[in-house]
């Protein structure tokens, strides 16, 4: 189960090889128009890197990545859902 944390401000600093990701939006409907219930949706596993720690060597701010769902922790920043993961849990960096 994913732990969710909420912060009301964006006064934070990434540490080590931590990566803050804004996940891609998942579709609300199937191609045929069937609504997907919130409980049936999978946790996103791709998104945009918002910030990364000083020890990150390969990923940088603005990269689009594919990451491990199970290793990411959810956090709400200014009302938007983000995920924390570490650089070693990133499978792919899109170019």
FENQUICOR-V188663 format. One record per helix or strand of 3 or more residues. SS is the DSSP state (hx for helix, st for strand). FROM is the first residue (numbers start at 0). LEN is the number of residues. Records with the same first field share a line. If there is no record, write none. Layout:
BEGIN
SS = FROM-LEN ; FROM-LEN
END
This chain:
BEGIN
st = 3-4 ; 17-6 ; 45-7 ; 63-4 ; 72-5 ; 79-7 ; 89-5
hx = 37-3 ; 86-3
END
